[in-house]
Amino acid sequence: MNRLQASILEHLPAIVYVLAPDHTIHYANRLFRRHFGDPGRRRCHQVIRGLDKPCAECVLSRVLESSGVHEREMVCSDDLTFQVAGSPYGGEDGKPFVLAVGLDISQRKINEFVLQRSHDELERRVSRRTEELSRLNAHLQGEIEQHKQTSHQLKFQQDMCLVLVDLKRALLNPKSLEEIPDLVLEKAKQLTGSPLGFVGHIDPKTGHFVSSTMTRDVWTFCKVRGKTEVFEHYKGLWGWVLRNHKSLLTNDPANDPRSGGTPDGHLSIRRLLCVPAFFNDQPVGMIALANADHDYSSQDLAVAERLANIYALSLQRKLTEEHLRWTNQHLNGLLQASPLPIMVVNRDGETTLWNKAAQKIFGWSHKEVLDQDFPMFAGTAAMQFNALRDSILHGLGEGSVEVQARTKKGPLLDVAVFSAPVHSIDHQNKVCCVIFVMDDITSDKAMKNALQDSQRQLRHLSAQLLQTLEMERKRIALELHDRIGQSLTAIKYCVESSLVQNDLQRQKILRSGVAMIQTTIDEVRKVAMDLRPSMLDDLGLLATINWFCREFRNTYSQPRLVKRIFVKKNQVPEPLKIIIYRIMQEAFNNIAKHSQASKALLVLKKNKNILELKIRDNGQGFDPQRITYQEQGAGGLGLASMQEQTEMSGGCFTILAGPGKGTTIRASWPL
């Protein structure tokens, strides 16, 4: 190369060097030497890269092999990057050389790196933003769809509310019980898009399902034999609903496991929705819908259940109204037919009921009673009547009063007025009126007064008679015991003393006399006990009963006597002790003589304020209507006397008996 070429190469803004086939550098310009130093005939890989062997991507080898230009990027040891282009170059001696020219692209690489990072970051940001936009778009689409559904739901709810309002308004005053299911079915079909359906109720008396709304086209096309609107048995899917008290929604009823099959001739049911109607947790009816133009959903189920609630309330209201109407008519008929005067007065003091008996007894008509404001009561009677009415209106309960009432013709009547509150049926349960039942007790009161006087005198005389009788018995018993008994005891003592003598014949006679005297003493004591046992006064009633039962058991092997005492000694009043003893004495005497019983029971007990004596046997019994006082025998009290003794002492006497049924005697006294 000449000096001009060398000067040009020397000042080029690129590294220029010439390589021999053995990789030695034969020439390097100024810029090369600035970056890599003076090569001094060293090999390129040693100078540029600091390596001991040629680079794998060496330009020299590729140029020599291809005899063409070859380019590559070369990263130097000081992190410089050059774009090196090598081309064959013939030397002066004809040997092949390679001329390599390299441009410094370090800054470009840095810019490319920075640009690539910026590009990657931009792509990440774009990707992230795209994802965010996608999510936002999806969320927005969801909100739009939800808004559409909400709008549709609101529209449906609005339409349903309007339908329900119309239904409730129509159900406020239905003409008949049959009109209610017709109205409900119409709205149910409208809201669910169902062409078929029926609504029915359960008859509260028979339990049968009654449906008067079987769709008319169902009856037209249904070919099932024996069609009816009253079903005694709950069959099929609708029957499952009423039996299990659960709603049913199926869009494939033919394959539903709860189905019992389809009767021959029945219409094809593709979809079915059945909902029971409840009142107070008890099924009272059902709504059934079928073959909608869409699959039934939970929304349709909710609509049907809401309609079922309205139907149950309306049905129950109508049934209650009809029952109340029948009850009012029946009650009014009973009140009008009552033989006793009846009057009903409301809170305003108006007489709303004045029955026929009241008109007949008092003489005033209903209108006259309204105009004159209780004309049958005047003065004190009016004050007592008004006080009774006001007390009941203020919630003090039932009450009664006896007053004198006037009649339209003038005579006064003694009247017993019985009153009771009538409460309203609303939740307040206030007293809305008072019912008065009046009874003419004029003749009853006179008879009662006379009877009371007679009974009072009879009790007084009977008490005096019983007291005198018992005093006489007591006196006789004392004399028998204290005088005759003591005398006989003295005789017995004297005779026994004479036995110490040696006269054998006399001893024999005296022994016989002693035995007779002892027998006499026993008989006297027995008589005294029969008249009035002394232990009744000395030891009391309970000890006397124990003694009597012991003597009865010793005397009779049958019946077996069971004794049960549930009172204490001080719980039996003194006047009743002898009465109880006499009844017990006579009753067991009759049992031993006539009953042929194997078991007898004696019970004396106190229940609250009642003292009760009960004697029962399992003998042959008798007809109480055929037993008279004379048939009892003169030796005992007899049934009539036992009853008289009980009632005169203020008690109550009853006898239960029958042939072959044994006998039970019960006497009781209030304490």
Stockholm file with secondary structure:
# STOCKHOLM 1.0

chainA/1-671         MNRLQASILEHLPAIVYVLAPDHTIHYANRLFRRHFGDPGRRRCHQVIRGLDKPCAECVLSRVLESSGVHEREMVCSDDLTFQVAGSPYGGEDGKPFVLAVGLDISQRKINEFVLQRSHDELERRVSRRTEELSRLNAHLQGEIEQHKQTSHQLKFQQDMCLVLVDLKRALLNPKSLEEIPDLVLEKAKQLTGSPLGFVGHIDPKTGHFVSSTMTRDVWTFCKVRGKTEVFEHYKGLWGWVLRNHKSLLTNDPANDPRSGGTPDGHLSIRRLLCVPAFFNDQPVGMIALANADHDYSSQDLAVAERLANIYALSLQRKLTEEHLRWTNQHLNGLLQASPLPIMVVNRDGETTLWNKAAQKIFGWSHKEVLDQDFPMFAGTAAMQFNALRDSILHGLGEGSVEVQARTKKGPLLDVAVFSAPVHSIDHQNKVCCVIFVMDDITSDKAMKNALQDSQRQLRHLSAQLLQTLEMERKRIALELHDRIGQSLTAIKYCVESSLVQNDLQRQKILRSGVAMIQTTIDEVRKVAMDLRPSMLDDLGLLATINWFCREFRNTYSQPRLVKRIFVKKNQVPEPLKIIIYRIMQEAFNNIAKHSQASKALLVLKKNKNILELKIRDNGQGFDPQRITYQEQGAGGLGLASMQEQTEMSGGCFTILAGPGKGTTIRASWPL
#=GR chainA/1-671 SS CCHHHHHHHHHSSSEEEEECTTSBEEEECHHHHHHHCCCTTCBHIIIIICCSSCCTTCHHHHHHHHTSCEEEEEECTTSCEEEEEEEEEECTTSCEEEEEEEEECHHHHHHHHHHHHHHHHHHHHHHHHHHHHHHHHHHHHHHHHHHHHHHHHHHHHHHHHHHHHHHHHHHSSCSSTTHHHHHHHHHHHHHHTCSEEEEEEECTTTCCEECSCCCHHHHHHCCCTTCCSEESSCCHHHHHHHHHTCCEEESCGGGCTTCCCCCTTCCCCSCEEEEEEEETTEEEEEEEEECCSSCCCHHHHHHHHHHHHHHHHHHHHHHHHHHHHHHHHHHHHHHHHCSSCEEEEETTSCEEEECHHHHHHHCCCHHHHHHHTSTTCCTHHHHHHHHHHHHHHTTCCCEEEEEEEECTTSCEEEEEEEEEEEECSSTTCCEEEEEEEEEECHHHHHHHHHHHHHHHHHHHHHHHHHHHHHHHHHHHHHHIIIIIHHHHHHHHHHHHHHTTSSCHHHHHHHHHHHHHHHHHHHHHHHHHHHHCCHHHHHTCHHHHHHHHHHHHHHHCSSSEEEEEEECCGGGSCHHHHHHHHHHHHHHHHHIIIIICCSEEEEEEEEETTEEEEEEEECSCCCCGGGCCTGGGCTTSCHHHHHHHHHHHTTCEEEEEECTTSCEEEEEEEEC
#=GC SS_cons         CCHHHHHHHHHSSSEEEEECTTSBEEEECHHHHHHHCCCTTCBHIIIIICCSSCCTTCHHHHHHHHTSCEEEEEECTTSCEEEEEEEEEECTTSCEEEEEEEEECHHHHHHHHHHHHHHHHHHHHHHHHHHHHHHHHHHHHHHHHHHHHHHHHHHHHHHHHHHHHHHHHHHSSCSSTTHHHHHHHHHHHHHHTCSEEEEEEECTTTCCEECSCCCHHHHHHCCCTTCCSEESSCCHHHHHHHHHTCCEEESCGGGCTTCCCCCTTCCCCSCEEEEEEEETTEEEEEEEEECCSSCCCHHHHHHHHHHHHHHHHHHHHHHHHHHHHHHHHHHHHHHHHCSSCEEEEETTSCEEEECHHHHHHHCCCHHHHHHHTSTTCCTHHHHHHHHHHHHHHTTCCCEEEEEEEECTTSCEEEEEEEEEEEECSSTTCCEEEEEEEEEECHHHHHHHHHHHHHHHHHHHHHHHHHHHHHHHHHHHHHHIIIIIHHHHHHHHHHHHHHTTSSCHHHHHHHHHHHHHHHHHHHHHHHHHHHHCCHHHHHTCHHHHHHHHHHHHHHHCSSSEEEEEEECCGGGSCHHHHHHHHHHHHHHHHHIIIIICCSEEEEEEEEETTEEEEEEEECSCCCCGGGCCTGGGCTTSCHHHHHHHHHHHTTCEEEEEECTTSCEEEEEEEEC
//
